[in-house]
Amino acid sequence: MEIIKGGVCSAKGFSANGIHCGIRHNRTKRDLAIIYSQVPATAAAVYTTNLVKGAPLIVTKKHIENGVAQAIICNSGNANTCNANGIEIAEKMSDLLSKELSVKPEDVVVASTGVIGQPLNIEPIANGIKPLVQGLSADNGHYAAEAIMTTDVAVKEVAVEFSLGGKTCRIGGIAKGSGMIHPNMATMLVFITTDAKISSQMLSKALKSDIQNTFNMISVDGDTSTNDMVVVLANGMAGNNEIVKEDEDFATFMKALNTVNVTLCRMIAGDGEGATKLLECSVSGAKTLDIAKTVAKSVICSSLTKAAMFGADANWGRVLCAIGYSGAQVDINKIDVSFKSKKGTVLVCKNGAGVDFSEDIAKEILLEKEIIIEVNLNDGDYNSQAWGCDLTYDYVKINGDYRT
Amino acid sequence: MEIIKGGVCSAKGFSANGIHCGIRHNRTKRDLAIIYSQVPATAAAVYTTNLVKGAPLIVTKKHIENGVAQAIICNSGNANTCNANGIEIAEKMSDLLSKELSVKPEDVVVASTGVIGQPLNIEPIANGIKPLVQGLSADNGHYAAEAIMTTDVAVKEVAVEFSLGGKTCRIGGIAKGSGMIHPNMATMLVFITTDAKISSQMLSKALKSDIQNTFNMISVDGDTSTNDMVVVLANGMAGNNEIVKEDEDFATFMKALNTVNVTLCRMIAGDGEGATKLLECSVSGAKTLDIAKTVAKSVICSSLTKAAMFGADANWGRVLCAIGYSGAQVDINKIDVSFKSKKGTVLVCKNGAGVDFSEDIAKEILLEKEIIIEVNLNDGDYNSQAWGCDLTYDYVKINGDYRT
């Protein structure tokens, strides 16, 4: 398997587009995206666990129930959440696209992202549908990736190529992250396409299993969004034998999916609102997988640790503090902590107590853009990784006046 | 009952002091505090639930087991946590004070606050003990309140006067808050003194019950400190009949204690690191008390809501989002949300959906220093309040480079 240049159009039979239709005032910002498969695709999705759910999720959930979808429409600039007419508008979006593409309305996935609680005007979307569909092309995946962005600074797309029974398959994906990122059983907006042939049941199994170690292991700000979803479309056009059980092909597919998802996770965490650094907490030596994950996530979520990383301050006491309140049963006196980046590794805590280290070297390591906080619990064989970002002035700035 | 000017020396028989002994480099910052009762006092305490516990907590817990204490020593500038010799140093602090005061070492409460994981040098404390004790006075409670501060901007002290069976009683307290504030079954450093006579069992009951609605309902940054404790000393010098059961006197005592604790909570939340505003989330109409508390706390902890309040932005969707991921079972379609300050009240959400409101009036209300986020779940009769603060540039600044 290798990572290739590309995104949602890398797999055979998929095209995409993104335009500015007028939901946002800024005319240079694309705000409406489409992803389309030439043939109906097997579909699987996971959604936010927030009790407040965006209207598009409710509509999508209904449409995807039969395990089939052919197109995705997604706007940015407005979440279509907590609006009295939300469902009606989301269904309208689906209807408009289904007519223009001549696909069934129930084969359309609808998604929205942006501010909550402001009615979404259907007019710009209705006016935009024609040019949106007319511009569909296997070269325009990047436009779709741009159109789903909100406060994201960087476009997030990735693709991989792998082989199943001699047939070349691809998986590609795009994501929108930035703020309100603290997935719980599901996540921010992620759209993944593949030409691998896989049954609906196995696709769903692959997705639900993988997100436990990927999208559920990132956090930007501890807020679980109302509109999170991850959708995978598999159109089978690679011509491989359909994956219908947990065999070697399924394992290969899982590995490829995991690579796409981990890459998108790192992109989302590293481009968290206001972030200057990608943080990874890598936990080893845990007694159970659950302990490893709980510890990794707690460290990544600690405001104090995040602020210390922003300041390149090797304040490891905050890491230990976050482990201590995580709720995981660990033996504090066995814990080792190191900070690592491409500049090197510095051990700062051994057996739960501080060790002498060079502040200068620690600073040099922590001034890098990607920091790994290594925690060894020395208590078992389970590992886990979680991803997050530093807490910066700009996070506050972006969120102090988001709506204006 | 009335609130009076004062603090830990308001109750009869208590004296206090605070000096600069040299733990901190800044010679104008007091860093060593003492609180002393003329006679041994009934003592009760609650501690952090963080698995990482400061050495002073371990020593204090042992000393307070018999329900009696006579003096409190507390340093700031170093938490004496995650150090190999931590217990030894905490016991040394206790021994030094016990000798100087001629009280039993096991009647001394030891507390520390500051950076984690740096060995605490006993020397400045040893040198400071004599002047610390010599300066003990009923007029120096303010110095003790100053000496326990870390990144706190404001001194936190309060006292109340009430009557039990014709005898005038007082309760007073001081607190240290600011960062790493997200109490869980116990809280930051709070020292409370009273001259009311109350049995050890009833004092412990009063404290444990009251913190559920006070110190466990505040959050500055979601980080539960390793060194949190609340200690109450009751020396009985007011001469009231000892409180030994849940009678009218106990209710009066509880009400006075609650007033002291709520006042300290508001002071701690309003003086959160970098805070410009005190936030209160007031939940009504909940089906159970647990739901009311869970919702109030979730809103107060939401980084996005906190940042919106900093920007005086009436972004109520974030409040609804925080309610939705709180874990509490609520009916989103029944929820009303208003923002309130001394400038007035603005209803922003009715039955879970937005209502028209004047952004100008909302802005005027949210520019105030104390904001109440009113949430009516319209689903029952239970209420709860939680307190927090806004998320600001200065929080990031303070915590980006705390150790240097």
Chai-1 contact restraints between the chains, C-beta under 6 A:
chainA,res_idxA,chainB,res_idxB,connection_type,confidence,min_distance_angstrom,max_distance_angstrom,comment,restraint_id
A,N50,B,G324,contact,1.0,0.0,6.0,A-B,restraint_1
A,N50,B,Y325,contact,1.0,0.0,6.0,A-B,restraint_2
A,L51,B,G324,contact,1.0,0.0,6.0,A-B,restraint_3
A,L51,B,I332,contact,1.0,0.0,6.0,A-B,restraint_4
A,V52,B,L320,contact,1.0,0.0,6.0,A-B,restraint_5
A,V52,B,C321,contact,1.0,0.0,6.0,A-B,restraint_6
A,V52,B,G324,contact,1.0,0.0,6.0,A-B,restraint_7
A,V52,B,I332,contact,1.0,0.0,6.0,A-B,restraint_8
A,C82,B,G317,contact,1.0,0.0,6.0,A-B,restraint_9
A,C82,B,L320,contact,1.0,0.0,6.0,A-B,restraint_10
A,C82,B,A353,contact,1.0,0.0,6.0,A-B,restraint_11
A,A84,B,A353,contact,1.0,0.0,6.0,A-B,restraint_12
A,I116,B,G317,contact,1.0,0.0,6.0,A-B,restraint_13
A,G117,B,G317,contact,1.0,0.0,6.0,A-B,restraint_14
A,G117,B,G354,contact,1.0,0.0,6.0,A-B,restraint_15
A,D221,B,S303,contact,1.0,0.0,6.0,A-B,restraint_16
A,G222,B,S303,contact,1.0,0.0,6.0,A-B,restraint_17
A,D223,B,S302,contact,1.0,0.0,6.0,A-B,restraint_18
A,D223,B,L304,contact,1.0,0.0,6.0,A-B,restraint_19
A,T224,B,Y325,contact,1.0,0.0,6.0,A-B,restraint_20
A,T226,B,C321,contact,1.0,0.0,6.0,A-B,restraint_21
A,S302,B,D223,contact,1.0,0.0,6.0,A-B,restraint_22
A,S303,B,D221,contact,1.0,0.0,6.0,A-B,restraint_23
A,S303,B,G222,contact,1.0,0.0,6.0,A-B,restraint_24
A,L304,B,D223,contact,1.0,0.0,6.0,A-B,restraint_25
A,L304,B,N399,contact,1.0,0.0,6.0,A-B,restraint_26
A,A307,B,V396,contact,1.0,0.0,6.0,A-B,restraint_27
A,A307,B,N399,contact,1.0,0.0,6.0,A-B,restraint_28
A,A307,B,G400,contact,1.0,0.0,6.0,A-B,restraint_29
A,F310,B,G400,contact,1.0,0.0,6.0,A-B,restraint_30
A,G311,B,G400,contact,1.0,0.0,6.0,A-B,restraint_31
A,G311,B,D401,contact,1.0,0.0,6.0,A-B,restraint_32
A,D313,B,D401,contact,1.0,0.0,6.0,A-B,restraint_33
A,D313,B,R403,contact,1.0,0.0,6.0,A-B,restraint_34
A,N315,B,R403,contact,1.0,0.0,6.0,A-B,restraint_35
A,G317,B,C82,contact,1.0,0.0,6.0,A-B,restraint_36
A,G317,B,I116,contact,1.0,0.0,6.0,A-B,restraint_37
A,G317,B,G117,contact,1.0,0.0,6.0,A-B,restraint_38
A,L320,B,V52,contact,1.0,0.0,6.0,A-B,restraint_39
A,L320,B,C82,contact,1.0,0.0,6.0,A-B,restraint_40
A,C321,B,V52,contact,1.0,0.0,6.0,A-B,restraint_41
A,C321,B,T226,contact,1.0,0.0,6.0,A-B,restraint_42
A,G324,B,N50,contact,1.0,0.0,6.0,A-B,restraint_43
A,G324,B,L51,contact,1.0,0.0,6.0,A-B,restraint_44
A,G324,B,V52,contact,1.0,0.0,6.0,A-B,restraint_45
A,Y325,B,N50,contact,1.0,0.0,6.0,A-B,restraint_46
A,Y325,B,T224,contact,1.0,0.0,6.0,A-B,restraint_47
A,I332,B,L51,contact,1.0,0.0,6.0,A-B,restraint_48
A,I332,B,V52,contact,1.0,0.0,6.0,A-B,restraint_49
A,A353,B,C82,contact,1.0,0.0,6.0,A-B,restraint_50
A,A353,B,A84,contact,1.0,0.0,6.0,A-B,restraint_51
A,G354,B,G117,contact,1.0,0.0,6.0,A-B,restraint_52
A,L391,B,V396,contact,1.0,0.0,6.0,A-B,restraint_53
A,T392,B,V396,contact,1.0,0.0,6.0,A-B,restraint_54
A,Y393,B,Y393,contact,1.0,0.0,6.0,A-B,restraint_55
A,Y393,B,V396,contact,1.0,0.0,6.0,A-B,restraint_56
A,V396,B,A307,contact,1.0,0.0,6.0,A-B,restraint_57
A,V396,B,L391,contact,1.0,0.0,6.0,A-B,restraint_58
A,V396,B,T392,contact,1.0,0.0,6.0,A-B,restraint_59
A,V396,B,Y393,contact,1.0,0.0,6.0,A-B,restraint_60
A,N399,B,L304,contact,1.0,0.0,6.0,A-B,restraint_61
A,N399,B,A307,contact,1.0,0.0,6.0,A-B,restraint_62
A,G400,B,A307,contact,1.0,0.0,6.0,A-B,restraint_63
A,G400,B,F310,contact,1.0,0.0,6.0,A-B,restraint_64
A,G400,B,G311,contact,1.0,0.0,6.0,A-B,restraint_65
A,D401,B,G311,contact,1.0,0.0,6.0,A-B,restraint_66
A,D401,B,D313,contact,1.0,0.0,6.0,A-B,restraint_67
A,R403,B,D313,contact,1.0,0.0,6.0,A-B,restraint_68
A,R403,B,N315,contact,1.0,0.0,6.0,A-B,restraint_69
